[in-house]
Each structure stands twice: as structure tokens, then as C-alpha cells.
Amino acid sequence: MTEYRAELKKLAEKVMEVMDENLDLPKGYIKKAFNDGEGDGAFFGTKVSHYPPCPHPELVNGLRAHTDAGGVILLFQDDEVGGLQILKDGQWIDVQPMKNTIVINTGDQIEVLSNGRYKSTWHRVLASPDGNRRSIASFYNPSLKATVAPAPALAEKDSEKINQTYPKFLFGDYMSVYAEQKFLPKEPRFQAATAIRLLSLNHTYEEKRKLVISACFL
């Protein structure tokens, strides 16, 4: 398992280098941003999921629609039992099971860092009446101390064409919001994480978090 994780981490970093190239950013830019500089503070974890057969799939949600909070996600999905869907152009599309393939997904922090060039993907898993579905997902996420913001070169270039710049926040602040709003729209999460940084220092961290989360539901 240690070797498996090490090789997948290398693959995730290679994917980020390809993104660097596509975005005309220096090689290693995304990795450095996720590690909060030159260190190795980025988080890499693996999760195994099991979805048993459901006799009445029309009565349950399965795994509800959401985007992933972090950076790059590598998914080995079941090669026989489907259920994974992504949202594209307003339509839910099946991600067909295929042997010996890895599904690559981009999370919210890639969307922010790329200033919207790469979008985090809305996805869900439908319950199935037939067979057990298993998946193995590995996540390359920023350090909780990392400051996430659009790459300056992209923000400057985009400002000439469109009036859109994503906010700046600490990934740890974003995760505190995401934990309670995972299945809600992502844009208010971005703003809430930014607001946590800007609230008065007279509030404790927990008080600030509650104030921001409460404001998102008004």
C-alpha cells in the first residue's frame, strides 16, 4: 500500500505539471502553491468506498451531488458496476466503468488557482440494485496552512477580458466551511472562506467560523 500511494502521488504531481504547462505557469507552480512554499506540507490521502446493492434505488440519493474540496483526485472505480455521473452542460452523464483506467477529477482549489480555467467537477453516485460497487480515490490537497488564490499571471490576463477573479483564502478556513456545506453551491464557500480571514481579530476562530457559516444561509 505504501508503494501504491507513492506512485499515485507521483502521478498526481505529473498531472499538476501538465496543468502548469497548459496554463502557461512555471513548472511546479501548483505543487509549490499546495505545499505553501518549498516544503512538503500538502496532503495526500486514499479512501476506499463500498456501495452495496440497493433493492429500491429510486428511494435513495446514493452519494449526493458535490464538488471535491481539494486539488487533484485520482479514482479507480469499479470496472463492472457503474453509478458515477458527472454534470456537463446541465446534463448528468454516466462515467462508464473501464478496466485499468484512472478517472482524474479536479477539485475546488484547482478552480481557484486557475481562475476558473479548470472547473471543479460536480459529480454523484447513483444507487444500484445490482452488485457491489467499490472505488479507491486518492486526493492531493493543499496544506491546511496554504494560501490559495488565482495565479497572478492568470488573474492579470483574465482581467483584460472578463471581470472575474476568484478570492484568496487559507485552505484550512475553506475546509471548515466545506465540512458543513459540502452539498451546497461552491461559490458561497469561496466567499465564506475569504470572510473568515477578514473578520475582526476580536473573535475567536470558532466564533468567526460560526458567523461566516450562518451568513451563508441568510
C-alpha positions in Angstrom: 0.0 0.0 0.0 2.9 2.4 0.7 4.3 1.8 -2.8 0.9 2.2 -4.3 0.3 5.6 -2.6 3.8 6.8 -3.5 3.3 6.0 -7.2 -0.1 7.7 -7.3 1.3 10.8 -5.6 3.9 11.0 -8.3 1.1 10.6 -10.9 -0.9 13.4 -9.3 2.2 15.7 -9.3 2.7 14.9 -13.0 -0.9 15.8 -13.7 -0.3 19.1 -12.0 2.8 19.7 -14.1 0.7 19.2 -17.2 -1.8 21.8 -15.9 1.1 24.2 -15.2 2.1 23.8 -18.9 -1.5 24.3 -20.2 -1.9 27.4 -18.0 1.5 28.8 -19.1 2.7 28.7 -15.5 6.2 27.8 -14.4 6.7 24.1 -13.9 5.9 23.1 -10.4 3.8 26.2 -9.7 0.7 24.3 -8.5 2.7 21.9 -6.4 4.6 24.8 -4.7 1.3 26.6 -4.0 -0.2 23.5 -2.5 2.8 22.9 -0.3 2.7 26.6 0.9 6.2 27.2 -0.5 9.2 24.8 -0.7 8.1 22.3 2.0 6.2 19.1 1.7 3.1 20.0 3.6 0.5 19.1 1.0 -1.9 16.3 2.0 -2.1 13.1 0.0 -4.7 10.5 1.2 -6.6 7.5 -0.1 -10.1 6.5 0.6 -11.8 3.2 -0.2 -15.6 3.3 -0.7 -18.1 0.4 -0.8 -21.7 0.8 -2.2 -23.8 -2.3 -1.5 -26.7 -3.1 -3.8 -29.9 -1.3 -3.1 -33.3 -3.0 -3.8 -35.1 0.3 -4.3 -32.5 2.8 -5.7 -35.3 5.2 -6.7 -35.9 5.9 -3.0 -32.4 6.9 -2.0 -29.9 9.5 -3.2 -26.8 7.4 -3.2 -23.9 9.9 -2.9 -25.4 13.3 -3.4 -24.0 15.8 -6.0 -21.0 17.7 -4.8 -17.6 19.0 -5.9 -14.4 17.9 -4.2 -12.8 20.4 -1.9 -9.1 19.9 -2.7 -6.8 19.6 -5.7 -6.3 16.6 -7.9 -8.3 13.4 -7.4 -7.3 10.0 -8.9 -10.1 7.5 -8.9 -10.1 3.7 -9.6 -13.7 2.9 -10.0 -15.4 -0.5 -10.1 -14.9 -2.0 -13.6 -18.2 -3.8 -13.6 -20.8 -1.8 -11.5 -21.4 1.8 -12.6 -23.2 4.6 -10.9 -20.7 7.5 -11.1 -22.1 10.5 -13.0 -20.7 14.0 -13.8 -22.6 17.2 -14.6 -21.8 18.6 -18.1 -23.8 21.3 -19.8 -26.7 20.9 -17.4 -27.0 17.1 -18.0 -25.9 14.2 -15.9 -23.6 11.9 -17.9 -22.5 8.4 -16.9 -18.8 7.7 -16.4 -18.7 4.2 -17.8 -16.6 1.6 -15.9 -13.5 0.7 -17.8 -10.7 -1.8 -16.7 -7.3 -0.5 -16.0 -8.2 3.2 -16.1 -8.0 6.1 -13.7 -10.6 8.8 -13.6 -8.9 12.2 -13.0 -11.1 14.8 -11.3 -10.2 18.5 -10.4 -11.3 20.0 -7.1 -12.3 23.4 -5.9 -8.7 24.6 -5.3 -7.6 23.9 -8.9 -10.6 26.1 -10.0 -9.5 29.0 -7.8 -5.8 28.7 -8.6 -6.5 28.6 -12.4 -9.0 31.5 -12.0 -11.7 29.3 -13.5 -9.8 27.8 -16.4 -10.2 24.4 -14.8 -13.6 23.9 -13.1 -14.2 21.6 -10.2 -16.5 18.8 -11.4 -20.0 18.3 -10.0 -20.4 14.5 -9.6 -22.6 12.0 -7.8 -23.0 8.2 -7.4 -26.4 6.6 -8.0 -27.5 3.6 -6.0 -27.7 0.4 -8.0 -29.9 -2.7 -7.5 -27.2 -5.0 -8.9 -23.9 -5.9 -7.5 -21.5 -4.2 -5.0 -19.6 -1.1 -6.2 -16.2 -0.4 -4.9 -13.9 2.5 -5.6 -10.5 3.8 -4.5 -10.0 7.5 -4.5 -6.7 9.3 -3.8 -6.6 13.0 -3.1 -3.8 15.5 -3.5 -4.9 18.5 -1.4 -3.1 21.7 -0.3 -1.6 22.1 3.2 -4.2 23.4 5.6 -1.8 26.4 6.0 -1.5 27.1 2.3 -2.9 30.3 0.9 -5.0 29.6 -2.2 -5.5 32.3 -4.8 -5.6 32.7 -8.5 -2.2 32.6 -10.1 -1.3 36.4 -10.5 -0.4 35.9 -14.2 -3.8 34.4 -14.9 -5.7 36.9 -12.9 -4.0 39.8 -14.7 -4.6 38.2 -18.1 -8.2 37.5 -17.4 -8.9 41.0 -16.0 -8.4 42.3 -19.5 -11.2 40.1 -20.9 -13.6 39.3 -18.1 -14.4 40.8 -14.7 -13.8 37.6 -12.8 -11.2 36.9 -10.1 -11.6 34.2 -7.5 -11.0 35.2 -3.9 -8.0 34.4 -1.7 -8.2 32.3 1.4 -6.5 29.7 3.6 -7.3 26.2 2.7 -7.9 25.3 6.3 -10.6 28.0 6.5 -12.1 26.6 3.3 -12.3 23.1 4.8 -14.0 24.4 7.9 -16.8 25.8 5.7 -16.8 22.8 3.3 -17.4 20.4 6.2 -20.8 21.9 6.7 -21.6 22.9 3.1 -20.3 20.1 1.0 -23.5 19.5 -0.9 -24.3 23.2 -1.4 -23.1 25.6 -4.2 -19.4 26.2 -4.2 -19.3 29.9 -4.9 -20.6 30.9 -1.4 -18.0 28.6 0.1 -15.2 30.6 -1.6 -16.6 33.9 -0.2 -17.1 32.4 3.3 -13.5 31.2 3.5 -12.3 34.6 2.5 -14.5 36.3 5.1 -13.0 34.2 7.9 -9.7 35.8 7.2 -11.1 39.3 7.2 -13.3 39.2 10.3 -12.2 41.1 13.4 -9.3 39.7 15.4 -11.6 40.2 18.4 -13.4 37.0 17.5 -12.0 33.6 18.3 -11.5 31.2 15.3 -14.7 29.2 16.2 -16.8 32.4 16.6 -15.6 33.6 13.2 -16.4 30.3 11.6 -19.9 30.2 13.0 -20.6 33.8 12.0 -19.5 33.1 8.4 -21.4 29.9 8.1 -24.5 31.5 9.5 -24.2 34.4 7.0 -24.1 31.9 4.1 -27.6 30.7 4.9 -29.2 34.2 5.1 
